[in-house]
């Protein structure tokens, strides 16, 4: 399984929670040095809690499933 596939699998696990609130997350890029770039979409893109969602939901899910990832950034 590629790094991208592992990250996508982690996003699939968190996506239902985001969709329940009218949002979503899209994988944009994974750099060579282990930085994942994602885009919060829908209600998540303008939600005041988006930073918390990214840090505690998306980042935790990705790092737990793919420990080699160093950082997750929202773009």
N, C-alpha and C positions, 0 to 999 in steps of 0.2 A: 504494500500500500504506500503510495507517495505521501509526501508531507501535505500537499494540497488536499488529498483525499482524507487524511486524518483530521485536518482542520475543518473540512466540510462536514465530516461526520459529527464533530463536536458542535458545530453550528446547528445541525439538524436536531441535536438533543435539546438545545435551548430555544430554537425557533418557535415551538408551540406556545411558550410562555410569552414571547414577544407578540406573536400573532393574536393572543387572547386579549391584548390591550391595543390592537390595531396597528402594530408595528411589525418590523422584520429586520433582518440583518443580511448583508451581502458581503461575501469575500471579494476584495478588490485585488490584493496582491500579497505575496509572501516573499520577503527579501532573502538574499543568500545568508544574511547574518541572523535570521530567525525573527524578523519583525513582521507581524501580520497587520495588514491594513484592511479595515472593514468599514462599511457604510451602514449606518442605522437609517432605516427607511420608514415611511408611513408615519404613524403617530410618534414613533421613537425619535424621529429626526428633529422634532420641535418640542419634545417633552422636557420639562425642567429636571426630571430624574434621569435623563439620558446618560449623564456622566456616571451616575451610580450603576445604572444598568450595564454600561460598558465595563466598568471596573469590577463589579461584583458578580455579574451574570456572565457576560460574554467572555471576558478575560479569564475568569476562573474555569469556565467550561473548556476553553481552548487549552489552557496550561495544564489542566488536570489530564486531558486526553492526549496532549502532545507536549510532554515536558521540555522538549528541545526548543520550544518557542520562548523567546526572551521577552517580547513585548507585544502588546496589541494596541493599535492606534486607530482612532476613528478619523475618517477623512470627510 
